[in-house]
Amino acid sequence: MYTDHVISQDEHTAWFARMLQDRAREYRIGEYHGRAIGVVALTGIDETSRRASWGFHVGEPNVPPGCGAAMEYLALEHAFLVRGLRKLCCEVLAFNTRVIKLHRRFGFRQEGLLVAHALKNGEYEDVVVLAMFDVDWPAVRERLGSALFGRSAGSVEGHS
């Protein structure tokens, strides 16, 4: 996230009201055994070009390893198979090498680097721009579905 400050209740309320009216955005809550653990966002949804940006955030402490990867898998499943997107883009702060590595594991490729792009903790940070195409999803889906969920990729459908 680019935001550093603690977000007030008023800011949350205003964001939620805007989100409900914006057809170019879609949010989903990530759950683990009925416990909300994070959020996935599709933003800048462009129906004509069949493209969107996306991001996710695991916001709860003490979640089991692999929850972020499961959220990513289900987000990609939804973006490509349900929404019918052709391209999914994301931006990651360059120092967040763990998330960049995760995205690359899922088939994202770097398309650019935005130098000194975001102010974080008083310093301007680089941002890595990544993207993935729908044509790459089937191979990734097959490779990671059973590893993440212990079953074939086809049996994971509908759980995004």
Summary of the structure (lengths in Angstrom):
residues: 160
radius of gyration: 15.9
end to end distance: 21.9
largest distance: 45.9
contacts: 421
relative contact order: 0.14
helix: 36%
strand: 36%
